[in-house]
Amino acid sequence: MKIFTTGETVVRRDVHRSGRVWSEQALRVVADTGEALVTACAPGAQARWPALYAKARDEGDRTVRIEAFEAMAAGEWELEPGVWQETELLLWKPPAAWFSVNAFFTAGGLRNWYVNFEHPTRRTETGFDTLDLTVDLVIDPDLSSWRWKDEDEYAHVRRLGIVTDTEHQAVDLARAQVLAMIEERTGPFADADRWAAWRWEPAWPAPRLS
């Protein structure tokens, strides 16, 4: 397995089962251990996103995201350049997990924890591949409460066949695993205060796609 060095630029790719890239995000490596690959990005980091996703964000119209999923199911989408905005992101990804734990930071500090449910990591020479499965968990900074997000989109991608029954079963198990991690303060939550104090390294330029 390729090991990445701290400060190195890597690319996270969301890859559809057809082999087509759904999105790309440039990140910098914070740490790479047997427990997890920890990466980060800051405003200005380069990305490529589906054009319909970009349109939904720019217009504030979530219904366009539904169009994007239908394009994914049909295998017909185009990517366009994007730039990460507004927040600093810290991403903790265990190698075999069906989720990643993310922390979003603003000028005021940690805004919230955010769990993406997604495919396990597949390492590449330039980073890692996964696939976001749409459903998410938003957690308060002090871990006192949480709420599920995008359950409606998750139901829709299941109807479209984007998420298979086998993947759904893996997500259900991952949901229980994440809730146990929060309750028991394990995984990144064992060091929640240390991660909450993290800040982007000022000497690092915003990461760029190769």
Protein Blocks (a to p, Z undefined) as FASTA:
>chain_A
ZZddehiacddddddfkopafbdcddddfbdcfkbccddddehiacdddfklmmmmmnop
aklmmmmmmmmmnopacddddddehiacdddddfkbcbdcdddddfkbpfbdcddddddd
dddfklccdddehiacdddfklpaccdehklmmmmmmmnomacfklmmmmmmmmmmmmmm
mmnopajllmmmmmmmpccdfklccdddZZ
